[in-house]
Amino acid sequence: MENKSFAQVIGSPDAPSLDQLARRCGIATTFHAEGRPSLPNYLALTSGSTQGIADDGPPAAHPLPVPSIFSQLGTRWRALTESMPSNCALADAGLYAVRHNPVTYYTDVRRVCLQRNQPLGRTPDLSSRFTLITPNLCHDMHACPTTGDDIGAQVRAGDSWLAGFLPGLLRSPQYASGSTAIFIVWDEPDTTASDSTPVPFIVVSPATRPGTRVRAAFDDYSLLRTTEDLLGLPAHLGNAARAHSLRRAFRL
């Protein structure tokens, strides 16, 4: 999800579904982004580093021959991206923003990307060990033609989309088996907020005690480390090696 601070979502009348989900599941109250704008955070989340990038340039401007969660997993991953016009699309198109699709930047998985990075459909396939799901510019709480600069409208659009989308994930065989955790994370705070402002972070897991609220500070590197640990990967990428895992806090 995109560009919203903790207080703009959790407890907001514009996000009733997400607020209810936070009360029923787990939430980190001090989860921080790595910087601005969007792309560095997506790279941190998937490679353990912002890779020195401080803009939203396309893959052609930032080809990255570096390890990522995708290269760690070989072909055992899937990235499902809403409104993407074709598999592993390398340029913006309509409501698809390539800067929100980090796998397209990693050159060592480009061939696999053409098979495993697919447009998001109505029934997402969660059969891979790791799945990254990215909504389009309207459904991720970013500004879009239907919401403009109205923050309340942006939050409502994202909340409504998730209210319709999340139940399908919860009905999946993978979640029903008790072997899947779902993390809902925002890339950075609202553009008017300071960089240190927390963003929402929600954990949906059968193992997490309902109503869990964790005040310890976490960030994208914490989430990457947690993902690597849950998947049983033998090494941690970049800053994930020094990050605190979320596993104990959320009983994962």
N, C-alpha and C positions, 0 to 999 in steps of 0.2 A: 504494500500500500504506500501512499505518497503524501509527503509534505503536510503532515498534521502533527500538532503537539499533543501530549497526553491529555491535557485538560479540554482540548477541542473534540475529543472522542469519548473518553471515559467519563461517565456522568453527564454527558451532553444530551439534551432532548432531541438533537438531530441524529443521534446514533443509538436508538433504543435497542436494536438487536445486538450490537456489539457490547453495549453496556450490560445487557442481560447475560451475554456470553461470558463477559469478564467476571460477573458475580458467580456464575455456575462453574467456571473452570479455573484457570490460573492466570495471574497477571503479574508482570514485573513493573513496579512503579518508578524505577530509576533506570530505564534502558536508554542508552545514548547512541546517536549516529556518530559516524567518523568525521563528517565534514559536509561541505556543500560543493557543488550541486549534487544531483542524483547519482551519477555514474560512479564516483569514488566509493560510495556506500555499497553499491551492488558488487563492486570488485572486492571490497573488503570482506563482504559476506561470503564470497565464493572462492577467494584465493588467499585470504589472510593478509592482504595489503591493498592500499589504494593504488599501488603501482606508480606513485608519484603523479597521478592524474588529478587535475583540479578543474576539469571542464566536462561538458557533456558531448564531446566529439564522437563521431561514429567509429565503427571498427576500422575503417580505412585510415583514420587519423591515429588510432591507437591499437595497432596489432600487437597482441601480447603473447609471446612464446614462453609462458610461465605455467607452472603447475596450478591446478584448480581442483575443486571438489569433483569436477567432471572428469578430469584426467585421472584422479585417484580411483574413480569407480569404473573406468574403462567404458563399457557399454551399458552398465547397470544403473542408468539414470534416465530421466526424462524431464524436459523443460517444456511446459505447456503455456503458450503465450496468446492472450486474447487479441483478436483482430489482426494478427500477423498474416500477411497475404500468402506466404508460402513458407515451407520449412526453412529455418535458419536464415530468415531475411536480414540482410545487412544494412538496410536503410529504412528510415521512417516511412510510414504509409498510412495516411488517415489517422485513426486513433491508436495506431501501433507506434510506440516510441522505442527505437532500438537501444537507447541508453538504459532502458529498464530490462533489457534482455542480456545479461552479462555473458552468457555462453558464447555469443557471437564474437566476442573480443579475443577469445583464447584460440590462437592459431593452431595449436597442437591437437585440438579436438574438432577442427573444422569439418573433417570428413564425417565423423560420428554425428556432429551437429546436424548435418543434412538429413539424418534419419531420426535423431532423438529429440530435436527441438521442433515441436509441432504446434500448429494453431490449436488453441484451447477449444474443445467442443463441449457439448452439453453434458456428456458423461465422461469425466476425466478418467484416464487409465492410470491407476496407482500401482500397477504390478511391478514397477521398477523399485529398486531399493531406496532411491531418493528421487523425489519429484519437486521441481520448482514451478510454482504457478504464479503467473503475472497477469493481473487484469489490465484492461486497456485504460486510456487516459480519462475516460469518464467514470469507470468503475473503480479506479484506484484512489479516488478522492483528489485527484489532480484537477486543475482547471480544464474544462472542455467546452465545446459549443453549447451544450445544454445547461451548463452551470455557470459559465463565465467566471467572474471573480468573487462570486457570492460564496463565502466559506461554508455557511450553513447548507447551501444547496450541494456543494461538493461533498460534504460529510454525509448528507442524506443519500446521495447517489451511491456512494460506496457502501454505506450501511445496508441499503436496500438490495444491492447486488449480492453482498455476502449473505444476507438473510435467505436469498433464493439459492445460492450456490453451495453453501456449507453443508446443508442437509444431505446432499448427494455424496459428499466425502464421508460423512458420518455413517451413511448406509453402505459404504463400500465393504467388500469382504476383508480388505486389509485393516480397516479401522475396527470392524466388528470382531476380528480375531484377537484384538488387544495388542497387536504388534506394531501399531503406527501411532506416531505423535504428529500433531498439526501445530505449526507455529505461524502466527499472523504477526507480521512485523512491518513497520513503516520505515521509509528510508531516511527521513530527516524531518525536523520540526517545520512548522509554518514559517514562511519566508520572513515574517515580521518578528519572529522570536529569536533569541540568542542561540548560538550553537550548542550551548550547554543545557538547553531545555529538553527534558525527557520526551521520548516518543512512546506511543502505545506499543505494548508487546504482550500478546495473549498466547497461552499454552492450552491446547485442547488435547487431552490425553486420558485414557482410561485409568492410568496410574496416578494422576495428579488429584490431590484432594480438592473437592469442590470448594470454591471460595478462597483458594490460596492467593495471598498477596505477598510478594517478596520485595523488600525494600533495598536489598543489596544492589550495588551498581553492576550492570551488565552492558554489553555492546555487541556489535556485529561479530567481533572475534570470539566472544563467548558463545554465540549461536553456532558459528562454524565449528568450534571445538566440540560443542555438544553433539552436533550432527556427526562429526567424525567418530566420536566415542560411541554413539548409538549404533553406527554402522560397523563398528569393530575395525576401523581403519588403523593401521599400525603407526602412522605418523600424523603430526599436526602441521598445517601450512602456516608459514609466516607468524604473524602475531597471535594466531590461535594457540600456539605452543605455550604462550605465557598468560593466556586468558583464563578466567574462572569459568568452569563448566556450570551449566544450569541444572545438571542432572539431580544433584542432591536437593536443591531448593524446590524442585517440582516433582521429586520422586520418580524420575524417568528411568 
